[in-house]
Amino acid sequence: MQGTWQQLERAVSRREFLGRGGVGIGSAALGMLLNEDLLANRQRPLDPLEAKAPPFATRAKHVIYLHMTGAPSQLDLFDYKPTLQQYDGQLCPKELIEGERFAFLKKDPKLLGTRFKFAKQGQCGAEISELLPHLSRLADDISIVRSLHTEEFNHGPAQVFMMTGFARQGRPSLGSWLSYGLGSESRDLPAYVVLVTGLIPGGGTSLWGSGFLPTVYQGVQLRAKGDPVLFVSNPAGIDREARGRIVSDIGRLNQLQLEQVGDPEIMTRIASYELAYRMQSSVPELMEIQGEPKHVHEMYGTEPGKASFANNCLLARRLVERGVRFVQLYDQGWDHHRGLPGGLRRKCDEVDKPISALLVDLKRRGLLNETLVIFGGEFGRTPMLQGDGGEHAGRDHHKDAFSMWIAGGGIKPGVTVGKTDELGYHIVEDPLHINDLHATILHLMGIDHSRLTYKFQGRKYRLTDVAGTVVEKLLA
């Protein structure tokens, strides 16, 4: 049987094509026929998720993205400002905020210094908060970026922008672009897996959606209760052998329709049914973390049988071990408009140990060299006080300067890139836009961000749109 893409290339004439499929189906298939991207000169596999070699040599093969939903305060974790401490409690200079937009800050706010101690860590001397004692011991393994900026200052749009490079829903997410460009090394698990602690983020499931890419590239959410993947279990009265016959028969029918109309969603349907059948065995085995050695559970702080961020970190390691391309962890509860001193401490207590365990575990197993680990939120927090002081103090959203860290394959460890002013308000050195972050991630995965494109509604789209520069200072 010829490959799907070869079938499309020998498709019938335009008139016959539109006559058979109707304008809707014809338009979808025609988009596939005209699509050009960095892999256009390669033979297309029947399986759209078959692993593809990156266009240029690279070490990184997988991504684990740790998104702290709500945006952690960089000024209390990674960007210490002695001058801000000196002016703590004083009115913010008017020229600093004149004409600026904020989500909740009122007129004439006061400055707010951190309530936590910072210390230089490792040989690199990176200053990290006392709230992250486990991560601090790994300072020489991570690279901190202190000069990120975005265009959105409300959570939902900012989350969508962070994950898709565009502030409105409908564009493919980072994980979808990577699945499209590189496929997956796993035959029995999705290429793109999502694990959520707490509520779904404000940006919704579009944060791991495939947008206008075929839906085979969207993220698949694993759940802690019930079926890990919805509808993966057999219906009542249907055993695995019968399910296999059904999947095989439906696959043949879908293949006949694919040969007639070339709709890429039919190819997605075939691949999804077959993957769901294979996942009936692979997913339960993946989720059985109780089989891990006792010292591993102690290192992560896991509680088998319960939903927790620690469990998700351990699952992330197990997923990349099994060849999953992109694993995304969302953790709710980082939006500290008030109660920041206690709230931030509680959240750091929840994530510091398992994240550090994840880095150590990946390194011990030889996986860190080929896995990018990314930590951050959708924007930063202001150096100005929101609400009352003391334990009720909080910080508003800040889009113009915030911090993240990256570790793993191809990253230069122990470096700090970028600098903010003495109050942590404006970037004064090496500003990095979200497009630059995306361009760098794709580069580390072996892809030129300007060539990973998909033609939709008459023009080529890419994750970085018309912008994006690889951050050379982060590269090993």
NORWO-V500922 format. One record per pair of residues at least 4 apart in sequence whose C-alpha atoms are under 8 Angstrom apart, sorted by the first residue. I is the first residue (numbers start at 0). J is the second residue. If there is no record, write none. Layout:
i=I j=J
i=I j=J
This chain:
i=1 j=5
i=1 j=6
i=2 j=6
i=2 j=43
i=2 j=44
i=2 j=45
i=3 j=7
i=3 j=43
i=3 j=44
i=3 j=45
i=3 j=258
i=3 j=266
i=4 j=8
i=4 j=42
i=4 j=43
i=4 j=44
i=4 j=45
i=5 j=9
i=5 j=42
i=5 j=43
i=6 j=10
i=6 j=258
i=6 j=261
i=7 j=32
i=7 j=258
i=7 j=261
i=8 j=32
i=10 j=16
i=10 j=261
i=11 j=15
i=11 j=16
i=12 j=16
i=13 j=17
i=14 j=18
i=15 j=19
i=16 j=20
i=16 j=25
i=16 j=260
i=17 j=21
i=17 j=22
i=17 j=24
i=17 j=25
i=18 j=22
i=19 j=259
i=19 j=260
i=20 j=24
i=20 j=25
i=20 j=260
i=21 j=25
i=22 j=26
i=23 j=27
i=24 j=28
i=24 j=260
i=24 j=262
i=25 j=29
i=25 j=260
i=25 j=262
i=26 j=30
i=27 j=31
i=27 j=262
i=27 j=263
i=28 j=32
i=28 j=260
i=28 j=261
i=28 j=262
i=28 j=263
i=29 j=33
i=30 j=34
i=30 j=454
i=30 j=455
i=30 j=456
i=31 j=263
i=31 j=454
i=33 j=454
i=34 j=453
i=34 j=454
i=34 j=455
i=35 j=39
i=35 j=452
i=35 j=453
i=35 j=454
i=36 j=450
i=36 j=451
i=36 j=452
i=36 j=453
i=37 j=54
i=37 j=450
i=37 j=451
i=37 j=452
i=38 j=180
i=43 j=47
i=44 j=49
i=46 j=270
i=47 j=179
i=47 j=182
i=47 j=215
i=47 j=266
i=47 j=267
i=47 j=270
i=48 j=178
i=48 j=179
i=48 j=181
i=48 j=182
i=48 j=183
i=48 j=190
i=48 j=215
i=48 j=216
i=49 j=182
i=49 j=183
i=49 j=184
i=50 j=181
i=50 j=182
i=50 j=183
i=50 j=184
i=51 j=180
i=51 j=181
i=51 j=182
i=51 j=183
i=52 j=181
i=53 j=57
i=53 j=180
i=53 j=181
i=53 j=444
i=53 j=445
i=53 j=446
i=54 j=445
i=54 j=446
i=54 j=447
i=55 j=445
i=55 j=446
i=56 j=445
i=57 j=409
i=57 j=443
i=57 j=444
i=57 j=445
i=58 j=368
i=58 j=369
i=58 j=408
i=58 j=409
i=58 j=443
i=58 j=444
i=59 j=368
i=59 j=369
i=59 j=370
i=59 j=371
i=59 j=407
i=59 j=408
i=59 j=409
i=59 j=443
i=59 j=444
i=59 j=445
i=60 j=324
i=60 j=369
i=60 j=370
i=60 j=371
i=60 j=408
i=60 j=444
i=61 j=319
i=61 j=322
i=61 j=323
i=61 j=324
i=61 j=325
i=61 j=326
i=61 j=369
i=61 j=370
i=61 j=371
i=61 j=444
i=62 j=324
i=62 j=325
i=62 j=326
i=62 j=370
i=62 j=371
i=62 j=372
i=62 j=373
i=63 j=315
i=63 j=325
i=63 j=326
i=63 j=327
i=63 j=328
i=63 j=370
i=63 j=371
i=63 j=372
i=63 j=373
i=64 j=325
i=64 j=326
i=64 j=327
i=64 j=328
i=64 j=371
i=64 j=372
i=64 j=373
i=64 j=374
i=65 j=327
i=65 j=328
i=65 j=329
i=65 j=330
i=65 j=372
i=65 j=373
i=65 j=374
i=65 j=375
i=66 j=327
i=66 j=328
i=66 j=329
i=66 j=330
i=66 j=373
i=66 j=374
i=66 j=375
i=66 j=376
i=66 j=377
i=67 j=71
i=67 j=329
i=67 j=330
i=67 j=331
i=67 j=332
i=67 j=333
i=67 j=374
i=67 j=375
i=67 j=376
i=67 j=377
i=68 j=200
i=68 j=329
i=68 j=330
i=68 j=331
i=68 j=332
i=68 j=333
i=68 j=334
i=68 j=376
i=68 j=377
i=69 j=154
i=69 j=331
i=69 j=332
i=69 j=333
i=69 j=334
i=69 j=335
i=69 j=376
i=69 j=377
i=70 j=333
i=70 j=334
i=70 j=375
i=70 j=376
i=70 j=377
i=70 j=378
i=70 j=379
i=70 j=380
i=70 j=396
i=71 j=333
i=71 j=334
i=71 j=335
i=71 j=343
i=71 j=375
i=71 j=376
i=71 j=379
i=71 j=380
i=72 j=76
i=72 j=379
i=72 j=380
i=72 j=394
i=73 j=77
i=73 j=78
i=73 j=379
i=73 j=380
i=73 j=401
i=73 j=402
i=74 j=78
i=74 j=79
i=74 j=80
i=74 j=113
i=74 j=380
i=74 j=382
i=74 j=423
i=75 j=79
i=75 j=113
i=75 j=114
i=75 j=115
i=75 j=128
i=76 j=127
i=76 j=128
i=76 j=129
i=76 j=130
i=76 j=131
i=77 j=126
i=77 j=127
i=77 j=128
i=77 j=143
i=77 j=145
i=77 j=402
i=78 j=126
i=78 j=127
i=78 j=145
i=78 j=402
i=78 j=423
i=79 j=113
i=79 j=117
i=79 j=126
i=79 j=127
i=80 j=84
i=80 j=112
i=80 j=421
i=80 j=422
i=80 j=423
i=81 j=85
i=81 j=421
i=82 j=86
i=82 j=421
i=82 j=422
i=83 j=87
i=83 j=110
i=83 j=111
i=83 j=112
i=83 j=382
i=83 j=421
i=83 j=422
i=83 j=423
i=84 j=111
i=84 j=112
i=84 j=113
i=85 j=112
i=86 j=110
i=86 j=111
i=86 j=112
i=87 j=109
i=87 j=110
i=87 j=111
i=87 j=112
i=88 j=109
i=88 j=110
i=88 j=111
i=88 j=112
i=89 j=109
i=89 j=110
i=90 j=107
i=90 j=108
i=90 j=109
i=90 j=110
i=91 j=95
i=91 j=107
i=91 j=108
i=91 j=109
i=91 j=110
i=91 j=383
i=92 j=96
i=93 j=97
i=93 j=107
i=101 j=152
i=101 j=395
i=101 j=396
i=101 j=397
i=102 j=152
i=102 j=153
i=102 j=395
i=102 j=396
i=103 j=385
i=103 j=395
i=104 j=108
i=104 j=385
i=104 j=395
i=108 j=383
i=108 j=384
i=108 j=385
i=109 j=383
i=109 j=384
i=110 j=382
i=110 j=383
i=110 j=384
i=111 j=382
i=111 j=383
i=111 j=384
i=112 j=382
i=114 j=340
i=115 j=128
i=115 j=129
i=115 j=130
i=116 j=128
i=116 j=129
i=117 j=126
i=117 j=127
i=117 j=128
i=117 j=129
i=118 j=125
i=118 j=126
i=118 j=127
i=118 j=128
i=118 j=129
i=119 j=124
i=119 j=125
i=119 j=126
i=119 j=127
i=120 j=124
i=120 j=125
i=120 j=126
i=120 j=127
i=120 j=135
i=120 j=136
i=120 j=138
i=121 j=125
i=121 j=135
i=121 j=136
i=121 j=137
i=121 j=138
i=121 j=139
i=122 j=139
i=122 j=413
i=123 j=138
i=123 j=139
i=123 j=413
i=123 j=414
i=124 j=138
i=125 j=138
i=125 j=413
i=125 j=414
i=125 j=415
i=127 j=131
i=127 j=135
i=128 j=132
i=128 j=135
i=130 j=344
i=130 j=347
i=130 j=348
i=131 j=135
i=131 j=347
i=131 j=348
i=131 j=351
i=132 j=136
i=132 j=351
i=133 j=137
i=133 j=351
i=133 j=352
i=133 j=355
i=134 j=138
i=134 j=351
i=134 j=352
i=134 j=354
i=134 j=355
i=137 j=141
i=137 j=355
i=138 j=142
i=138 j=413
i=139 j=412
i=139 j=413
i=139 j=414
i=140 j=406
i=140 j=407
i=140 j=412
i=140 j=413
i=141 j=404
i=141 j=405
i=141 j=406
i=141 j=407
i=141 j=411
i=141 j=412
i=141 j=413
i=141 j=414
i=142 j=404
i=142 j=405
i=142 j=406
i=142 j=410
i=142 j=411
i=142 j=412
i=142 j=413
i=142 j=414
i=142 j=415
i=142 j=416
i=142 j=473
i=143 j=402
i=143 j=403
i=143 j=404
i=143 j=405
i=143 j=413
i=143 j=414
i=143 j=415
i=143 j=416
i=144 j=402
i=144 j=403
i=144 j=404
i=144 j=415
i=144 j=416
i=144 j=417
i=145 j=400
i=145 j=401
i=145 j=402
i=145 j=403
i=145 j=415
i=145 j=416
i=145 j=417
i=145 j=418
i=145 j=419
i=146 j=400
i=146 j=401
i=146 j=402
i=146 j=416
i=146 j=417
i=146 j=418
i=146 j=419
i=146 j=426
i=146 j=428
i=146 j=429
i=146 j=430
i=146 j=431
i=147 j=399
i=147 j=400
i=147 j=401
i=147 j=402
i=147 j=403
i=147 j=430
i=147 j=431
i=147 j=432
i=147 j=433
i=148 j=378
i=148 j=398
i=148 j=399
i=148 j=400
i=148 j=401
i=148 j=430
i=148 j=431
i=148 j=432
i=148 j=433
i=149 j=157
i=149 j=160
i=149 j=161
i=149 j=378
i=149 j=398
i=149 j=399
i=149 j=432
i=149 j=433
i=150 j=157
i=150 j=398
i=150 j=399
i=151 j=156
i=151 j=157
i=151 j=160
i=151 j=166
i=151 j=398
i=152 j=156
i=152 j=157
i=152 j=378
i=152 j=396
i=152 j=397
i=152 j=398
i=153 j=157
i=153 j=396
i=154 j=158
i=154 j=201
i=154 j=202
i=154 j=377
i=155 j=159
i=155 j=200
i=155 j=201
i=155 j=202
i=155 j=203
i=156 j=160
i=156 j=166
i=156 j=167
i=156 j=202
i=157 j=161
i=157 j=166
i=157 j=377
i=157 j=378
i=158 j=162
i=158 j=201
i=158 j=202
i=158 j=206
i=158 j=377
i=159 j=163
i=159 j=164
i=159 j=165
i=159 j=166
i=159 j=167
i=159 j=168
i=159 j=202
i=159 j=205
i=159 j=206
i=160 j=164
i=160 j=165
i=160 j=166
i=160 j=167
i=160 j=433
i=161 j=165
i=161 j=377
i=161 j=433
i=162 j=172
i=162 j=173
i=162 j=206
i=162 j=207
i=163 j=170
i=163 j=171
i=163 j=172
i=163 j=173
i=163 j=206
i=163 j=462
i=164 j=170
i=164 j=172
i=164 j=433
i=164 j=434
i=164 j=437
i=164 j=462
i=164 j=463
i=164 j=464
i=165 j=170
i=168 j=205
i=168 j=210
i=169 j=205
i=169 j=208
i=169 j=210
i=169 j=211
i=170 j=208
i=170 j=209
i=170 j=210
i=170 j=211
i=171 j=175
i=171 j=176
i=171 j=207
i=171 j=208
i=171 j=209
i=171 j=210
i=171 j=211
i=171 j=212
i=171 j=217
i=171 j=462
i=172 j=176
i=172 j=205
i=172 j=206
i=172 j=207
i=172 j=208
i=172 j=209
i=172 j=210
i=172 j=217
i=172 j=462
i=173 j=177
i=173 j=207
i=173 j=437
i=173 j=462
i=174 j=178
i=174 j=191
i=174 j=207
i=174 j=217
i=174 j=218
i=174 j=325
i=174 j=326
i=175 j=179
i=175 j=191
i=175 j=207
i=175 j=208
i=175 j=209
i=175 j=212
i=175 j=216
i=175 j=217
i=175 j=218
i=176 j=180
i=176 j=209
i=176 j=216
i=176 j=451
i=176 j=462
i=177 j=181
i=177 j=182
i=177 j=324
i=177 j=325
i=177 j=441
i=178 j=182
i=178 j=183
i=178 j=190
i=178 j=191
i=178 j=216
i=178 j=324
i=178 j=325
i=179 j=212
i=179 j=216
i=180 j=451
i=182 j=190
i=182 j=324
i=183 j=189
i=183 j=190
i=183 j=322
i=183 j=323
i=183 j=324
i=184 j=190
i=184 j=321
i=184 j=322
i=184 j=323
i=184 j=324
i=185 j=189
i=185 j=190
i=185 j=321
i=185 j=322
i=185 j=323
i=186 j=274
i=187 j=274
i=187 j=277
i=187 j=278
i=187 j=281
i=188 j=274
i=188 j=277
i=188 j=278
i=188 j=281
i=188 j=282
i=188 j=321
i=188 j=323
i=189 j=218
i=189 j=219
i=189 j=274
i=189 j=323
i=190 j=216
i=190 j=218
i=190 j=323
i=190 j=324
i=190 j=325
i=191 j=216
i=191 j=217
i=191 j=218
i=191 j=219
i=191 j=323
i=191 j=324
i=191 j=325
i=191 j=326
i=191 j=327
i=192 j=218
i=192 j=219
i=192 j=220
i=192 j=221
i=192 j=323
i=192 j=325
i=192 j=326
i=192 j=327
i=193 j=207
i=193 j=218
i=193 j=219
i=193 j=220
i=193 j=221
i=193 j=326
i=193 j=327
i=193 j=328
i=193 j=329
i=194 j=220
i=194 j=221
i=194 j=222
i=194 j=311
i=194 j=326
i=194 j=327
i=194 j=328
i=194 j=329
i=195 j=199
i=195 j=220
i=195 j=222
i=195 j=328
i=195 j=329
i=195 j=330
i=196 j=306
i=196 j=307
i=196 j=308
i=196 j=328
i=196 j=329
i=196 j=330
i=196 j=331
i=197 j=330
i=197 j=331
i=197 j=332
i=198 j=331
i=199 j=203
i=199 j=204
i=199 j=331
i=200 j=329
i=200 j=331
i=202 j=206
i=204 j=208
i=205 j=209
i=205 j=210
i=207 j=217
i=207 j=218
i=207 j=219
i=208 j=214
i=208 j=217
i=208 j=218
i=209 j=213
i=209 j=214
i=209 j=215
i=209 j=216
i=209 j=217
i=209 j=218
i=210 j=214
i=211 j=455
i=212 j=216
i=212 j=453
i=213 j=217
i=213 j=263
i=213 j=264
i=213 j=267
i=214 j=264
i=214 j=267
i=215 j=267
i=215 j=268
i=215 j=270
i=215 j=271
i=219 j=228
i=220 j=228
i=221 j=227
i=221 j=228
i=222 j=226
i=222 j=227
i=222 j=228
i=223 j=227
i=223 j=304
i=223 j=305
i=223 j=306
i=224 j=306
i=226 j=230
i=226 j=231
i=226 j=232
i=227 j=282
i=227 j=283
i=227 j=286
i=231 j=275
i=231 j=276
i=231 j=278
i=231 j=279
i=232 j=279
i=233 j=237
i=233 j=238
i=233 j=239
i=233 j=242
i=237 j=241
i=237 j=242
i=238 j=242
i=239 j=243
i=240 j=244
i=241 j=245
i=242 j=246
i=242 j=276
i=243 j=247
i=243 j=276
i=244 j=248
i=245 j=249
i=246 j=250
i=246 j=272
i=246 j=273
i=246 j=276
i=247 j=251
i=248 j=252
i=249 j=253
i=250 j=254
i=250 j=269
i=250 j=272
i=251 j=255
i=252 j=256
i=253 j=257
i=253 j=265
i=253 j=266
i=253 j=268
i=253 j=269
i=254 j=258
i=254 j=265
i=254 j=266
i=254 j=269
i=255 j=259
i=256 j=260
i=256 j=261
i=256 j=265
i=257 j=261
i=257 j=262
i=257 j=263
i=257 j=265
i=257 j=266
i=261 j=265
i=262 j=266
i=263 j=267
i=264 j=268
i=265 j=269
i=266 j=270
i=267 j=271
i=268 j=272
i=269 j=273
i=270 j=274
i=271 j=275
i=272 j=276
i=273 j=277
i=274 j=278
i=275 j=279
i=276 j=280
i=277 j=281
i=278 j=282
i=279 j=283
i=280 j=284
i=281 j=285
i=282 j=286
i=283 j=287
i=285 j=314
i=285 j=317
i=285 j=318
i=286 j=314
i=288 j=303
i=288 j=313
i=288 j=314
i=289 j=303
i=291 j=295
i=291 j=296
i=292 j=296
i=293 j=297
i=294 j=298
i=295 j=299
i=296 j=300
i=296 j=301
i=296 j=302
i=297 j=301
i=298 j=352
i=298 j=353
i=298 j=356
i=299 j=309
i=299 j=310
i=299 j=312
i=299 j=313
i=299 j=352
i=299 j=353
i=299 j=354
i=299 j=356
i=299 j=357
i=300 j=309
i=300 j=310
i=300 j=352
i=300 j=353
i=301 j=307
i=301 j=309
i=301 j=310
i=301 j=313
i=302 j=306
i=302 j=307
i=302 j=309
i=302 j=310
i=303 j=310
i=305 j=310
i=306 j=310
i=306 j=311
i=307 j=311
i=308 j=312
i=308 j=330
i=308 j=349
i=308 j=350
i=308 j=353
i=309 j=313
i=309 j=349
i=309 j=350
i=309 j=353
i=309 j=354
i=310 j=314
i=311 j=315
i=311 j=328
i=312 j=316
i=312 j=328
i=312 j=353
i=312 j=354
i=312 j=357
i=313 j=317
i=313 j=353
i=313 j=357
i=314 j=318
i=315 j=319
i=315 j=326
i=316 j=320
i=316 j=357
i=316 j=360
i=316 j=361
i=317 j=321
i=318 j=322
i=318 j=323
i=318 j=326
i=319 j=323
i=319 j=324
i=319 j=325
i=319 j=326
i=319 j=370
i=320 j=366
i=332 j=346
i=333 j=342
i=333 j=343
i=333 j=346
i=335 j=339
i=335 j=342
i=335 j=343
i=335 j=393
i=335 j=394
i=335 j=395
i=336 j=385
i=336 j=386
i=336 j=392
i=336 j=393
i=336 j=394
i=336 j=395
i=337 j=385
i=337 j=386
i=337 j=387
i=337 j=391
i=337 j=392
i=337 j=393
i=337 j=394
i=338 j=342
i=338 j=390
i=338 j=391
i=338 j=392
i=338 j=393
i=339 j=343
i=339 j=344
i=339 j=390
i=339 j=391
i=339 j=392
i=339 j=393
i=339 j=394
i=340 j=344
i=340 j=390
i=340 j=391
i=340 j=392
i=341 j=345
i=341 j=390
i=342 j=346
i=343 j=347
i=344 j=348
i=345 j=349
i=346 j=350
i=347 j=351
i=348 j=352
i=349 j=353
i=350 j=354
i=351 j=355
i=352 j=356
i=353 j=357
i=354 j=358
i=355 j=359
i=356 j=360
i=357 j=361
i=358 j=362
i=358 j=367
i=358 j=372
i=359 j=363
i=360 j=364
i=361 j=365
i=361 j=366
i=361 j=367
i=362 j=366
i=362 j=367
i=362 j=368
i=365 j=369
i=366 j=370
i=367 j=371
i=367 j=406
i=367 j=407
i=367 j=408
i=368 j=407
i=368 j=408
i=368 j=409
i=369 j=407
i=369 j=408
i=369 j=409
i=370 j=407
i=370 j=408
i=371 j=405
i=371 j=406
i=371 j=407
i=371 j=408
i=372 j=405
i=372 j=406
i=372 j=407
i=373 j=403
i=373 j=404
i=373 j=405
i=373 j=406
i=374 j=403
i=374 j=404
i=374 j=405
i=375 j=402
i=375 j=403
i=375 j=404
i=376 j=403
i=378 j=396
i=378 j=397
i=378 j=398
i=378 j=400
i=378 j=401
i=379 j=396
i=379 j=397
i=379 j=398
i=379 j=399
i=379 j=400
i=379 j=401
i=379 j=402
i=380 j=394
i=380 j=395
i=380 j=396
i=380 j=397
i=380 j=398
i=380 j=401
i=381 j=394
i=381 j=395
i=381 j=396
i=381 j=397
i=381 j=424
i=382 j=394
i=382 j=422
i=382 j=423
i=382 j=424
i=383 j=394
i=383 j=395
i=384 j=388
i=384 j=392
i=384 j=393
i=384 j=394
i=384 j=395
i=385 j=392
i=385 j=393
i=385 j=394
i=385 j=395
i=386 j=391
i=386 j=392
i=386 j=393
i=387 j=391
i=387 j=392
i=387 j=393
i=388 j=392
i=388 j=393
i=397 j=401
i=399 j=424
i=399 j=425
i=399 j=426
i=400 j=419
i=400 j=423
i=400 j=424
i=400 j=425
i=400 j=426
i=405 j=410
i=406 j=410
i=406 j=412
i=407 j=412
i=408 j=443
i=409 j=443
i=409 j=474
i=409 j=475
i=410 j=443
i=410 j=473
i=410 j=474
i=410 j=475
i=411 j=472
i=411 j=473
i=411 j=474
i=411 j=475
i=412 j=475
i=414 j=473
i=416 j=429
i=416 j=472
i=416 j=473
i=417 j=426
i=417 j=427
i=417 j=428
i=417 j=429
i=417 j=430
i=417 j=431
i=418 j=426
i=418 j=427
i=418 j=428
i=418 j=429
i=419 j=423
i=419 j=424
i=419 j=425
i=419 j=426
i=419 j=427
i=419 j=428
i=420 j=424
i=420 j=425
i=420 j=426
i=420 j=427
i=426 j=430
i=431 j=435
i=431 j=436
i=431 j=470
i=432 j=436
i=432 j=467
i=433 j=437
i=433 j=467
i=434 j=438
i=434 j=462
i=434 j=463
i=434 j=464
i=434 j=466
i=434 j=467
i=434 j=468
i=435 j=439
i=435 j=463
i=435 j=466
i=435 j=467
i=435 j=468
i=435 j=469
i=435 j=470
i=436 j=440
i=436 j=467
i=436 j=469
i=436 j=470
i=437 j=441
i=437 j=448
i=437 j=462
i=437 j=463
i=437 j=467
i=438 j=442
i=438 j=447
i=438 j=448
i=438 j=463
i=438 j=467
i=438 j=468
i=438 j=469
i=439 j=443
i=439 j=468
i=439 j=469
i=439 j=470
i=440 j=444
i=441 j=445
i=441 j=446
i=441 j=447
i=441 j=448
i=442 j=446
i=442 j=447
i=442 j=448
i=442 j=469
i=446 j=450
i=446 j=451
i=447 j=451
i=448 j=461
i=448 j=462
i=448 j=463
i=448 j=467
i=449 j=461
i=449 j=463
i=450 j=461
i=451 j=461
i=451 j=462
i=452 j=459
i=452 j=460
i=452 j=461
i=452 j=462
i=453 j=459
i=453 j=460
i=453 j=461
i=454 j=458
i=454 j=459
i=454 j=460
i=455 j=459
i=455 j=460
i=460 j=464
i=461 j=465
i=463 j=467
i=470 j=474
